[in-house]
Amino acid sequence: MLAAGRILLSVSAAAIIAACNTNTNRGVTPTVGIDTGVALETAGDVTGIYEATTLALTASVENPSNTDGVSWTMTGVGSLTGTTNSTATYVAPTTVTGEADALITATSIANPAEYASVTIIVSGSPVNNTPSLFPANVNIPYAGGLSVAGGETPFTWTQISGTLPPGLVLDGSTSGVTSISGTPTAAGTYSFVLQASDALSRIADVSATLVVNPEAACLLSGTYVFHFSGFRGGGPATHTGSLAIDATTGNVTGIQDYKDTHRTTSGETLTSGYCTNRENNAGSLKLIAPSGTLVYNFAATAPDSSGQIHSAAIQIISSGSDSGSGEVLLQDPSALTASPLSGNFAFGVLGVDSVSAHFGTIGRFTADTSGNLSAGLIDSNDGASPLTDAPLTGTVSAPDANGRGTLSLASGSQSSTLAYYIVNPNKMLLMDIDATAGTPIDSGQMSAQVGDVSAGVFDNNALSSPAVMSLFGAAGDIEPVTQMQLGLLSNANPTAGTLDALIDISDQANDLAGQVISSQSYAVGPSGRGTLSLTEYGVQSSFTFYLDGIADGYIVQLGTAAGGAGLLEAQFQGPYANPPVSGIFPDTLSNDFVGITQYPQSHGPVGLEPLIVLNYGALSGNEANGSFAINPTTGRGVGTLTATGLGSTPASLYIVSPTKIDVLSFGTRAVDGSIDFLFQ
């Protein structure tokens, strides 16, 4: 639920907000301190105040030989007054509706690479946060949250109209967040209005509707396509399929493909299955087939206005060292045809080869209505069988009634067979189904190429918009093994063929945070294939990518043992809500996110977060929490992430869109780095 009642929030005991240092130190949050850089303190150890009040700040450069002090900058509401090279006073606006914030940064004058930031939250008159209540089930315990932003504690919550579902009651909260909880006893649709009154008798009304379904009904209903990647039986595994989930009973039928180091099962019909709710937006999927049974936890995104849930994150439930994750995506039935897929497509898969070395393969092709491929190109960083701008041929079959078909690819002496599952006209999930022993275990996706809309073909203008880059890799067999990269490609000059990059890297036990690399060379050809050169660690790294649209597609890093491969995601540049300011990335995004460790490259950590929110730089969830200073120009945040059972690790995040956030948790000598995708 939204942490809207967070008022006068205390920071750590020392109230020191450590600086960002791009050499060895990370963590610009109230909960992580470092030895060098800039220390920033707030009077009273708080980062939240009321409207029409002030807050004193003190900053110092942590190098005793540096006496120049700091300079101050601020974005957001309010103003800074009385600034010196060590102190400043923040003045909150006289009137605030709900909550607003200001990001204040103290930068070392002698070394601008060292700085510290703090987000000050200002609370004013309370306003309602749009509620997001998941459906409940008869006889299953339920708790749903509603909240207001702003106001002064204590609050009084009352029901002023409508009807709560029988069996559910208000929790008696005195904060800006309340819960409706209990065990529903009767199915139906219930609408009601709650009123929150703060200490100054200012009120906010919250209108909500809660659907109570029969006991056996599952949150997921309809036809979905799913994918899983991870580890089973001591080695890598992939699992992809199509599921039809009955809206009333939760029974599951469908078809699946599965592959690990012991077996490959292709086009197998599920004999039975069950989708069961557990609480709120979480439950389990049990898939039963002749080859065996697999069970996944799921966490669903919020339903649309018609009550339909479009996606969910999944995590495998098993014993021993089995682990892994994936997604469930609602299938668009209009995309299912009796003819083979036709048009222009880009694709990317990642996994392990015959010697368990990680690799990625990307490419593109044109398919005609008979299923023949032409104009194909393929690149792979597989150390055993690398491919660079190689010709690609093959065929694609027509999909069956489940949206499943096969894709046969060949380049020189190399060939592979993949199953594809249609999600919608623009997206398909892919998985290698070659049953020959020692063949790769990999999976990924394929998407329709739309080209450069303005020019009609791809060229350097296709990277004129910013792109968030995520790369997944692993090397060696002594933990930690993962090599993860998360960054932003921006400020492209199509004429010169250069762009800037902002990169965070978790490379086994070595980390590099916030590396700024200017004027790096790139080129995009008419097919959507492109090349990119980045100077990482002071060493030139080469990349190849294939675009399916503007600043969007698939990428591999060449010549590395880690076999890094992943995605380019176009960063949304339009107006963000609350308030709608174009080109400015906020530190608060509305509605709840679901979080999942994406494409895990080691047995752990692999996390599933059913509900998590970004509110004034704070990620708040049941299984993970973090605090980030978010740059409003780039959408990058730097801070810490605390996960259940793992403790706190430095982390960075990149806002991709109002409904998507990518988070990199840096590795340590004991814990592998990982990338989580948060989505709505």
C-alpha positions as CSV (number, residue, x, y, z in Angstrom):
1,M,0.0,0.0,0.0
2,L,1.1,3.6,-0.4
3,A,3.1,5.0,2.4
4,A,1.2,8.3,2.2
5,G,1.0,8.8,6.0
6,R,4.7,9.0,6.3
7,I,5.1,12.4,8.1
8,L,8.2,13.7,9.9
9,L,10.2,10.6,8.8
10,S,13.3,10.0,10.8
11,V,16.6,9.0,9.1
12,S,19.4,7.0,10.6
13,A,20.7,7.7,14.1
14,A,23.6,9.7,12.8
15,A,21.3,11.4,10.1
16,I,24.2,11.2,7.7
17,I,23.5,10.9,4.0
18,A,26.6,9.7,2.3
19,A,27.9,10.9,-1.0
20,C,28.1,9.2,-4.3
21,N,31.6,8.3,-5.4
22,T,32.0,6.7,-8.7
23,N,35.3,5.0,-7.8
24,T,34.6,2.6,-4.9
25,N,31.7,3.8,-2.9
26,R,28.0,3.6,-3.4
27,G,24.9,4.5,-1.4
28,V,23.3,7.9,-1.2
29,T,20.7,7.3,1.4
30,P,19.8,7.9,5.0
31,T,20.8,4.3,5.8
32,V,24.2,3.9,4.3
33,G,27.3,5.8,5.2
34,I,30.8,5.9,3.6
35,D,34.2,7.2,4.5
36,T,34.8,9.7,1.8
37,G,32.8,12.3,-0.1
38,V,30.2,14.6,1.5
39,A,28.2,14.1,4.7
40,L,24.8,15.8,4.8
41,E,22.7,16.1,8.0
42,T,19.2,17.4,8.7
43,A,18.2,19.1,12.0
44,G,16.3,16.8,14.2
45,D,17.2,13.8,12.0
46,V,14.1,14.3,9.9
47,T,13.4,14.4,6.2
48,G,9.7,15.3,6.4
49,I,8.2,18.6,7.5
50,Y,4.8,20.4,7.4
51,E,3.9,23.3,5.0
52,A,5.1,26.8,6.1
53,T,7.9,25.4,8.2
54,T,11.7,25.3,7.8
55,L,14.5,22.8,8.1
56,A,18.2,23.4,8.7
57,L,20.8,21.4,6.8
58,T,24.5,21.0,7.4
59,A,27.1,19.5,5.0
60,S,30.8,18.8,5.2
61,V,33.4,17.4,2.8
62,E,34.8,14.3,4.4
63,N,38.4,15.1,3.3
64,P,40.1,17.0,6.1
65,S,42.5,18.7,3.6
66,N,39.6,20.2,1.6
67,T,38.3,23.4,3.2
68,D,36.4,24.7,0.2
69,G,33.1,23.2,1.5
70,V,30.0,22.6,-0.7
71,S,27.7,24.3,-3.1
72,W,23.9,23.8,-2.8
73,T,21.3,23.0,-5.5
74,M,17.6,22.2,-5.2
75,T,14.8,20.9,-7.4
76,G,11.1,20.7,-6.4
77,V,8.9,22.9,-4.2
78,G,10.0,25.5,-1.7
79,S,13.3,27.3,-1.6
80,L,16.8,27.4,0.0
81,T,18.0,30.4,2.0
82,G,21.0,31.4,4.0
83,T,23.3,29.1,2.0
84,T,27.0,29.0,3.0
85,N,29.7,26.5,2.1
86,S,28.5,24.3,5.0
87,T,24.9,25.2,5.9
88,A,21.5,26.0,4.3
89,T,17.9,26.4,5.4
90,Y,15.0,24.8,3.5
91,V,11.8,26.8,3.5
92,A,8.7,24.8,2.8
93,P,5.8,26.3,0.7
94,T,3.1,28.0,2.7
95,T,0.4,25.9,1.1
96,V,0.7,22.3,-0.1
97,T,-2.1,20.0,-1.3
98,G,-1.3,16.4,-0.2
99,E,2.4,15.9,-0.2
100,A,5.2,17.5,-2.3
101,D,9.0,17.2,-2.1
102,A,12.3,18.8,-2.8
103,L,15.6,17.2,-3.7
104,I,18.5,19.0,-2.1
105,T,22.1,18.3,-3.1
106,A,25.3,19.4,-1.5
107,T,28.3,19.1,-4.0
108,S,32.0,19.3,-3.1
109,I,33.4,22.5,-4.6
110,A,36.9,21.0,-4.9
111,N,35.6,17.7,-6.4
112,P,32.2,17.9,-8.0
113,A,32.2,14.1,-8.4
114,E,31.4,13.9,-4.7
115,Y,28.0,14.9,-3.5
116,A,25.1,14.0,-1.2
117,S,21.4,14.3,-1.7
118,V,18.3,14.3,0.5
119,T,14.6,14.3,-0.3
120,I,12.5,16.6,1.9
121,I,8.8,15.7,2.0
122,V,6.4,18.5,2.8
123,S,2.9,17.6,4.0
124,G,-0.1,19.8,3.6
125,S,-3.9,19.3,3.5
126,P,-4.8,15.6,3.0
127,V,-6.0,14.4,-0.4
128,N,-7.1,10.9,-1.4
129,N,-4.7,8.5,-3.1
130,T,-6.5,6.6,-5.8
131,P,-7.2,3.2,-4.3
132,S,-6.1,-0.1,-5.9
133,L,-8.0,-2.9,-4.3
134,F,-7.5,-6.4,-5.6
135,P,-10.6,-8.7,-5.7
136,A,-11.2,-10.8,-2.6
137,N,-12.5,-14.4,-2.2
138,V,-15.1,-15.8,0.1
139,N,-13.6,-17.6,3.1
140,I,-10.0,-16.5,2.3
141,P,-8.4,-13.9,4.6
142,Y,-8.0,-10.5,2.9
143,A,-6.4,-7.1,3.7
144,G,-6.5,-4.2,1.3
145,G,-5.0,-0.7,1.9
146,L,-6.4,2.8,1.3
147,S,-4.5,6.0,2.0
148,V,-4.4,9.8,1.8
149,A,-1.4,12.0,1.1
150,G,-0.5,14.8,3.5
151,G,-2.3,15.8,6.7
152,E,-1.1,15.8,10.3
153,T,-1.4,12.8,12.6
154,P,-3.4,11.5,14.3
155,F,-6.0,10.6,11.7
156,T,-9.6,9.4,12.3
157,W,-11.0,7.1,9.6
158,T,-14.8,6.6,9.3
159,Q,-17.1,5.0,6.8
160,I,-19.5,7.6,5.6
161,S,-21.5,5.7,2.9
162,G,-21.9,2.4,1.1
163,T,-21.3,-1.1,2.4
164,L,-18.2,-3.0,3.3
165,P,-18.2,-6.7,2.3
166,P,-19.5,-8.8,5.2
167,G,-16.6,-10.1,7.3
168,L,-14.3,-7.1,6.6
169,V,-13.7,-4.1,8.9
170,L,-11.5,-1.0,9.2
171,D,-8.3,-1.6,11.2
172,G,-8.6,1.5,13.4
173,S,-5.5,3.2,12.0
174,T,-4.5,6.7,13.2
175,S,-2.1,7.3,10.3
176,G,-2.8,8.3,6.7
177,V,-3.0,4.6,5.7
178,T,-5.8,2.3,6.7
179,S,-6.6,-1.3,6.0
180,I,-9.8,-3.2,5.3
181,S,-9.2,-6.7,6.6
182,G,-10.9,-9.9,7.6
183,T,-12.4,-12.9,5.9
184,P,-15.3,-12.2,3.4
185,T,-18.4,-14.3,3.8
186,A,-20.5,-13.3,0.8
187,A,-19.6,-12.8,-2.9
188,G,-20.6,-9.6,-4.6
189,T,-19.5,-6.1,-5.6
190,Y,-19.3,-3.6,-2.7
191,S,-18.9,0.2,-3.1
192,F,-18.2,2.5,-0.2
193,V,-16.7,5.9,0.8
194,L,-14.2,6.3,3.7
195,Q,-13.3,9.7,5.2
196,A,-10.0,10.5,6.8
197,S,-9.9,13.5,9.1
198,D,-6.5,14.8,10.3
199,A,-5.4,16.5,13.5
200,L,-6.5,19.9,12.1
201,S,-9.9,18.5,11.1
202,R,-9.1,18.7,7.4
203,I,-10.8,15.8,5.6
204,A,-10.3,13.7,2.5
205,D,-12.8,11.2,1.1
206,V,-11.7,7.9,-0.4
207,S,-14.2,6.2,-2.7
208,A,-13.6,2.5,-3.4
209,T,-15.2,-0.6,-4.9
210,L,-14.2,-4.1,-3.8
211,V,-15.2,-7.3,-5.6
212,V,-15.6,-10.5,-3.6
213,N,-15.4,-13.6,-5.8
214,P,-16.4,-17.2,-5.0
215,E,-13.9,-19.1,-3.0
216,A,-12.5,-21.2,-5.9
217,A,-12.1,-18.2,-8.3
218,C,-8.6,-17.1,-9.1
219,L,-7.3,-13.6,-9.7
220,L,-5.9,-14.8,-13.0
221,S,-8.7,-15.7,-15.4
222,G,-8.5,-16.0,-19.2
223,T,-5.7,-17.2,-21.5
224,Y,-2.1,-16.3,-20.6
225,V,1.3,-17.0,-22.0
226,F,4.1,-17.6,-19.4
227,H,7.9,-18.0,-19.3
228,F,10.3,-19.2,-16.6
229,S,14.1,-19.2,-16.5
230,G,16.2,-20.5,-13.6
231,F,17.7,-23.6,-12.2
232,R,16.4,-27.1,-11.5
233,G,18.1,-30.4,-10.7
234,G,21.5,-28.7,-10.3
235,G,21.5,-27.0,-13.7
236,P,19.8,-24.3,-15.8
237,A,16.1,-24.7,-16.9
238,T,13.5,-23.0,-19.0
239,H,9.7,-23.4,-19.1
240,T,7.2,-21.7,-21.5
241,G,3.6,-22.3,-22.3
242,S,0.0,-21.2,-22.7
243,L,-2.5,-21.4,-19.9
244,A,-6.3,-21.2,-20.0
245,I,-7.6,-20.3,-16.5
246,D,-11.3,-20.8,-15.7
247,A,-12.8,-17.7,-14.2
248,T,-15.1,-19.6,-11.8
249,T,-13.1,-22.6,-10.7
250,G,-9.5,-21.6,-11.2
251,N,-8.9,-24.8,-13.2
252,V,-6.0,-24.7,-15.7
253,T,-5.6,-26.3,-19.1
254,G,-3.0,-25.6,-21.7
255,I,0.3,-26.6,-23.4
256,Q,3.9,-26.3,-22.3
257,D,7.6,-26.6,-23.4
258,Y,10.2,-27.5,-20.8
259,K,14.0,-28.0,-21.0
260,D,16.8,-28.6,-18.5
261,T,20.1,-30.6,-18.5
262,H,18.2,-33.9,-18.1
263,R,15.3,-33.7,-20.5
264,T,13.4,-31.7,-23.1
265,T,9.6,-31.8,-23.4
266,S,8.0,-30.1,-26.4
267,G,4.4,-29.2,-27.0
268,E,3.1,-31.2,-24.0
269,T,-0.5,-30.9,-23.0
270,L,-1.3,-30.2,-19.4
271,T,-3.5,-32.9,-17.9
272,S,-4.7,-30.6,-15.2
273,G,-3.8,-27.6,-13.1
274,Y,-5.0,-25.1,-10.5
275,C,-4.8,-21.4,-10.0
276,T,-5.4,-20.6,-6.3
277,N,-5.4,-17.2,-4.5
278,R,-3.5,-16.9,-1.3
279,E,-3.9,-13.2,-0.2
280,N,-4.5,-9.9,-1.9
281,N,-2.7,-10.2,-5.3
282,A,-0.8,-13.3,-4.6
283,G,-1.4,-17.0,-5.1
284,S,0.0,-20.2,-6.7
285,L,-0.1,-21.9,-10.1
286,K,0.1,-25.7,-10.1
287,L,0.7,-27.2,-13.6
288,I,0.4,-31.0,-13.9
289,A,1.5,-32.9,-17.0
290,P,2.7,-36.4,-17.9
291,S,6.3,-35.3,-17.4
292,G,5.7,-34.0,-13.9
293,T,4.3,-31.2,-11.8
294,L,5.6,-27.7,-11.4
295,V,4.3,-25.1,-8.9
296,Y,4.8,-21.3,-9.0
297,N,4.0,-18.5,-6.7
298,F,2.5,-15.6,-8.5
299,A,1.9,-11.9,-7.8
300,A,-0.6,-10.1,-10.1
301,T,-0.6,-6.6,-11.3
302,A,-3.7,-4.4,-10.6
303,P,-6.8,-5.2,-12.7
304,D,-8.0,-2.9,-15.4
305,S,-11.4,-1.1,-15.3
306,S,-13.2,-4.3,-16.3
307,G,-11.5,-6.3,-13.6
308,Q,-9.1,-8.1,-16.0
309,I,-5.6,-8.8,-14.8
310,H,-3.0,-8.5,-17.6
311,S,0.2,-9.7,-16.1
312,A,1.9,-11.3,-13.1
313,A,5.3,-12.2,-11.8
314,I,6.1,-15.9,-11.0
315,Q,8.7,-17.6,-8.8
316,I,9.2,-21.4,-8.7
317,I,8.3,-23.3,-5.6
318,S,10.4,-26.4,-5.2
319,S,13.0,-28.1,-3.0
320,G,16.7,-28.3,-2.9
321,S,18.6,-25.7,-5.1
322,D,15.7,-25.1,-7.6
323,S,15.1,-21.4,-8.1
324,G,14.0,-19.1,-10.8
325,S,11.4,-16.6,-12.0
326,G,9.4,-15.3,-14.9
327,E,6.2,-13.6,-16.0
328,V,2.6,-14.4,-17.0
329,L,1.1,-12.2,-19.7
330,L,-2.5,-12.0,-21.0
331,Q,-2.8,-13.3,-24.5
332,D,-4.5,-11.2,-27.2
333,P,-6.8,-13.6,-29.1
334,S,-7.0,-11.4,-32.1
335,A,-3.3,-12.1,-32.8
336,L,-3.9,-15.8,-33.3
337,T,-4.2,-16.7,-37.0
338,A,-4.2,-19.9,-39.1
339,S,-1.2,-18.6,-41.2
340,P,2.5,-18.4,-40.3
341,L,3.8,-15.2,-38.7
342,S,4.7,-12.7,-41.4
343,G,6.5,-9.4,-41.4
344,N,9.7,-8.0,-40.0
345,F,10.9,-9.3,-36.6
346,A,13.8,-8.8,-34.1
347,F,14.6,-11.3,-31.4
348,G,16.9,-12.0,-28.5
349,V,17.5,-15.1,-26.3
350,L,20.0,-15.7,-23.5
351,G,21.0,-18.8,-21.6
352,V,23.9,-21.3,-21.4
353,D,25.6,-23.4,-24.1
354,S,26.8,-27.0,-24.1
355,V,29.6,-26.2,-21.7
356,S,27.4,-24.2,-19.4
357,A,28.9,-20.9,-20.5
358,H,26.5,-18.0,-20.5
359,F,25.7,-16.4,-23.9
360,G,23.2,-14.3,-25.8
361,T,22.0,-14.4,-29.4
362,I,20.1,-11.6,-31.2
363,G,19.0,-11.0,-34.7
364,R,16.3,-10.1,-37.2
365,F,14.5,-11.6,-40.2
366,T,11.6,-11.0,-42.6
367,A,9.0,-13.8,-42.8
368,D,6.6,-14.2,-45.7
369,T,3.1,-15.6,-45.6
370,S,4.4,-19.1,-46.4
371,G,6.7,-19.1,-43.4
372,N,10.0,-18.6,-45.2
373,L,12.6,-16.3,-43.7
374,S,14.7,-13.9,-45.7
375,A,17.0,-10.9,-45.0
376,G,18.0,-12.6,-41.8
377,L,21.0,-11.4,-39.7
378,I,22.3,-12.9,-36.4
379,D,24.9,-12.1,-33.8
380,S,26.0,-14.2,-30.8
381,N,28.6,-13.9,-28.1
382,D,28.7,-17.6,-27.5
383,G,32.4,-18.2,-26.8
384,A,32.2,-21.7,-28.5
385,S,30.3,-20.5,-31.6
386,P,30.4,-16.7,-32.0
387,L,28.5,-15.1,-34.8
388,T,28.9,-11.5,-36.1
389,D,26.6,-10.0,-38.6
390,A,26.0,-13.5,-40.0
391,P,23.3,-14.4,-42.6
392,L,20.3,-16.2,-41.2
393,T,17.8,-18.4,-42.9
394,G,14.9,-20.6,-41.7
395,T,11.2,-21.2,-41.5
396,V,8.4,-20.3,-39.1
397,S,5.3,-22.5,-38.7
398,A,1.7,-21.3,-38.3
399,P,0.6,-21.1,-34.7
400,D,-1.9,-23.6,-33.2
401,A,-5.0,-22.7,-31.3
402,N,-2.8,-21.9,-28.2
403,G,-0.7,-19.4,-30.2
404,R,2.2,-21.9,-30.2
405,G,4.4,-22.4,-33.2
406,T,8.0,-23.3,-34.1
407,L,10.8,-21.3,-35.4
408,S,13.8,-23.0,-37.2
409,L,16.9,-20.9,-37.6
410,A,20.2,-21.7,-39.5
411,S,23.4,-19.7,-39.9
412,G,26.2,-21.6,-41.6
413,S,26.7,-24.9,-39.9
414,Q,24.7,-23.8,-36.8
415,S,21.0,-24.4,-36.4
416,S,18.4,-24.2,-33.6
417,T,14.7,-24.9,-33.2
418,L,12.6,-22.7,-30.9
419,A,9.0,-22.7,-29.8
420,Y,7.2,-19.4,-29.9
421,Y,4.1,-18.3,-28.1
422,I,2.1,-15.3,-29.2
423,V,1.4,-12.7,-26.6
424,N,0.0,-10.1,-28.9
425,P,0.7,-9.0,-32.5
426,N,3.9,-7.3,-31.5
427,K,5.4,-9.8,-28.9
428,M,6.1,-13.5,-28.8
429,L,8.0,-15.6,-26.2
430,L,10.8,-17.8,-27.4
431,M,12.4,-21.0,-26.0
432,D,14.9,-23.5,-27.4
433,I,13.4,-26.9,-27.8
434,D,16.2,-28.9,-29.5
435,A,16.1,-32.2,-27.7
436,T,19.7,-33.2,-28.7
437,A,21.9,-33.6,-25.6
438,G,24.3,-30.7,-25.0
439,T,22.3,-28.1,-27.0
440,P,21.8,-24.7,-25.5
441,I,19.2,-24.0,-22.8
442,D,18.0,-20.5,-23.6
443,S,14.9,-18.4,-23.8
444,G,13.8,-14.8,-24.6
445,Q,11.4,-13.0,-26.9
446,M,10.7,-11.8,-30.4
447,S,9.0,-8.6,-31.4
448,A,7.7,-7.0,-34.6
449,Q,10.0,-4.4,-36.1
450,V,8.2,-1.1,-36.6
451,G,11.2,0.8,-38.0
452,D,12.0,4.5,-37.7
453,V,8.6,6.1,-38.1
454,S,10.0,9.4,-39.4
455,A,12.4,8.0,-42.0
456,G,10.7,4.8,-43.0
457,V,13.9,2.8,-42.3
458,F,16.3,2.4,-39.4
459,D,19.2,4.8,-39.1
460,N,21.1,6.7,-36.4
461,N,17.9,8.6,-35.6
462,A,16.5,5.4,-34.1
463,L,18.6,6.1,-30.9
464,S,17.8,9.8,-30.7
465,S,15.6,9.0,-27.7
466,P,17.1,7.7,-24.5
467,A,17.2,3.9,-23.9
468,V,17.6,2.0,-20.6
469,M,20.1,-0.8,-21.2
470,S,20.0,-4.0,-19.0
471,L,22.6,-6.8,-19.5
472,F,22.6,-10.2,-17.8
473,G,25.7,-12.3,-17.6
474,A,27.6,-14.8,-15.5
475,A,31.2,-16.1,-15.6
476,G,33.1,-18.9,-13.7
477,D,31.8,-21.3,-11.2
478,I,33.0,-19.8,-7.9
479,E,30.5,-17.5,-6.4
480,P,29.7,-14.7,-7.0
481,V,29.4,-15.3,-10.7
482,T,27.0,-12.7,-12.1
483,Q,27.9,-9.7,-14.2
484,M,25.0,-7.3,-14.4
485,Q,24.9,-3.9,-16.1
486,L,22.1,-1.3,-15.9
487,G,22.4,2.1,-17.6
488,L,21.1,4.8,-19.8
489,L,22.0,5.7,-23.3
490,S,21.1,9.3,-24.1
491,N,22.0,12.6,-25.8
492,A,22.6,10.9,-29.2
493,N,24.0,12.9,-32.0
494,P,22.8,11.0,-35.1
495,T,25.0,13.0,-37.5
496,A,28.2,12.4,-35.6
497,G,27.2,8.9,-34.5
498,T,27.9,9.5,-30.8
499,L,25.9,9.2,-27.6
500,D,26.5,9.5,-23.8
501,A,26.1,6.6,-21.4
502,L,25.5,6.4,-17.7
503,I,26.3,2.9,-16.5
504,D,26.1,0.9,-13.2
505,I,28.0,-2.5,-13.2
506,S,27.9,-5.3,-10.7
507,D,30.8,-7.6,-11.9
508,Q,31.1,-10.6,-9.5
509,A,32.6,-9.0,-6.4
510,N,33.6,-5.8,-8.2
511,D,31.2,-2.9,-8.7
512,L,31.2,0.3,-10.6
513,A,28.5,2.9,-9.9
514,G,27.4,5.9,-11.9
515,Q,30.1,5.7,-14.6
516,V,29.6,8.7,-17.0
517,I,30.9,8.0,-20.5
518,S,30.6,10.8,-23.0
519,S,30.7,10.8,-26.8
520,Q,30.7,7.1,-27.4
521,S,30.4,5.9,-31.0
522,Y,27.4,4.0,-32.4
523,A,25.8,3.2,-35.8
524,V,22.4,1.9,-36.8
525,G,21.9,0.2,-40.2
526,P,18.7,0.0,-42.3
527,S,17.9,-3.5,-40.9
528,G,17.8,-2.2,-37.3
529,R,21.2,-3.8,-36.6
530,G,23.5,-1.5,-34.7
531,T,27.0,-1.3,-33.1
532,L,28.0,0.5,-30.0
533,S,31.4,1.1,-28.3
534,L,31.6,2.0,-24.6
535,T,34.7,2.6,-22.5
536,E,34.1,0.6,-19.4
537,Y,36.7,0.2,-16.6
538,G,38.9,2.3,-18.9
539,V,38.7,-0.5,-21.5
540,Q,36.7,-0.4,-24.8
541,S,33.7,-2.7,-24.8
542,S,31.9,-3.6,-28.0
543,F,28.2,-4.2,-28.3
544,T,25.8,-5.3,-31.1
545,F,22.0,-4.6,-31.0
546,Y,18.9,-5.1,-33.0
547,L,16.1,-2.6,-32.7
548,D,12.4,-3.3,-33.0
549,G,11.5,0.4,-32.7
550,I,12.9,3.7,-31.6
551,A,15.4,3.1,-28.8
552,D,14.0,-0.4,-28.1
553,G,15.3,-3.9,-28.9
554,Y,17.9,-6.5,-28.0
555,I,21.7,-6.2,-27.2
556,V,24.7,-8.4,-26.6
557,Q,28.2,-7.5,-25.3
558,L,31.0,-9.0,-27.5
559,G,34.2,-10.7,-26.3
560,T,33.4,-11.3,-22.7
561,A,33.4,-14.5,-20.7
562,A,30.2,-13.4,-19.0
563,G,28.2,-13.5,-22.2
564,G,26.2,-10.4,-21.3
565,A,22.9,-10.0,-23.2
566,G,19.7,-8.2,-22.6
567,L,17.3,-5.4,-23.5
568,L,17.2,-1.9,-24.7
569,E,14.0,-0.2,-23.4
570,A,12.8,3.1,-24.7
571,Q,12.7,5.5,-21.8
572,F,9.3,7.3,-21.6
573,Q,9.9,11.1,-22.2
574,G,6.3,12.3,-21.9
575,P,4.6,13.9,-19.0
576,Y,4.5,12.0,-15.7
577,A,1.5,12.4,-13.4
578,N,1.5,14.3,-10.1
579,P,2.2,16.8,-11.4
580,P,2.3,16.2,-15.2
581,V,5.6,17.8,-16.1
582,S,7.2,16.7,-19.4
583,G,10.8,15.6,-19.3
584,I,11.1,15.5,-15.6
585,F,11.4,12.2,-13.8
586,P,9.6,12.1,-10.5
587,D,10.5,10.3,-7.3
588,T,6.9,9.2,-6.8
589,L,4.9,7.0,-9.1
590,S,1.2,6.2,-8.6
591,N,-0.2,2.7,-8.0
592,D,1.4,-0.4,-6.8
593,F,4.2,-2.3,-8.6
594,V,5.0,-6.0,-8.7
595,G,8.7,-6.9,-8.5
596,I,10.6,-9.9,-9.8
597,T,14.3,-10.8,-10.3
598,Q,14.6,-10.9,-14.1
599,Y,16.6,-13.6,-15.9
600,P,18.4,-14.9,-12.8
601,Q,22.0,-15.9,-13.6
602,S,22.6,-17.7,-10.3
603,H,20.6,-19.8,-7.8
604,G,20.1,-16.7,-5.7
605,P,19.0,-14.2,-4.8
606,V,15.7,-14.6,-6.7
607,G,13.0,-12.4,-5.3
608,L,9.3,-11.9,-5.8
609,E,7.7,-8.7,-4.4
610,P,3.8,-8.8,-4.5
611,L,3.3,-5.2,-3.7
612,I,5.9,-2.4,-3.8
613,V,5.6,1.4,-4.3
614,L,7.9,4.2,-5.1
615,N,7.0,7.2,-2.9
616,Y,9.3,10.2,-2.6
617,G,12.4,8.1,-3.4
618,A,11.4,5.2,-1.1
619,L,10.6,1.8,-2.4
620,S,8.3,0.2,0.2
621,G,7.2,-3.5,0.1
622,N,6.7,-6.5,2.3
623,E,9.8,-8.3,1.1
624,A,12.0,-5.4,0.0
625,N,12.5,-1.7,1.0
626,G,14.9,0.9,-0.3
627,S,15.7,4.6,-0.3
628,F,17.0,6.4,-3.4
629,A,18.0,9.9,-4.4
630,I,16.5,10.2,-7.9
631,N,17.9,12.5,-10.5
632,P,15.0,14.3,-12.2
633,T,16.9,14.7,-15.4
634,T,18.0,11.1,-16.0
635,G,15.5,9.1,-13.9
636,R,18.5,7.3,-12.2
637,G,18.3,6.8,-8.5
638,V,21.1,5.6,-6.2
639,G,20.7,4.2,-2.8
640,T,20.2,1.0,-0.9
641,L,17.8,-2.0,-1.1
642,T,17.0,-4.2,1.9
643,A,15.6,-7.6,1.1
644,T,14.2,-10.2,3.5
645,G,17.0,-12.6,4.4
646,L,19.7,-10.7,2.5
647,G,20.2,-7.5,4.5
648,S,21.0,-4.2,2.8
649,T,23.0,-3.8,-0.4
650,P,23.8,-0.7,-2.4
651,A,21.5,-0.4,-5.5
652,S,20.7,1.8,-8.4
653,L,17.4,2.2,-10.3
654,Y,16.3,3.6,-13.6
655,I,12.8,4.8,-14.3
656,V,11.8,3.4,-17.7
657,S,8.2,4.7,-17.7
658,P,5.4,5.5,-15.3
659,T,4.7,1.8,-15.1
660,K,8.2,0.3,-15.2
661,I,11.3,0.6,-13.0
662,D,14.6,-1.4,-13.4
663,V,16.6,-2.0,-10.2
664,L,20.2,-3.2,-10.0
665,S,21.4,-4.7,-6.6
666,F,25.1,-4.6,-6.5
667,G,26.9,-7.8,-5.6
668,T,29.2,-8.5,-2.7
669,R,31.8,-11.2,-2.0
670,A,28.9,-13.3,-0.6
671,V,25.9,-12.3,-2.7
672,D,25.4,-12.2,-6.4
673,G,24.3,-9.0,-8.1
674,S,20.9,-9.1,-9.7
675,I,18.4,-7.0,-11.7
676,D,14.8,-6.7,-10.7
677,F,12.0,-5.4,-13.0
678,L,9.2,-3.6,-11.2
679,F,6.1,-3.3,-13.3
680,Q,2.3,-2.4,-13.1
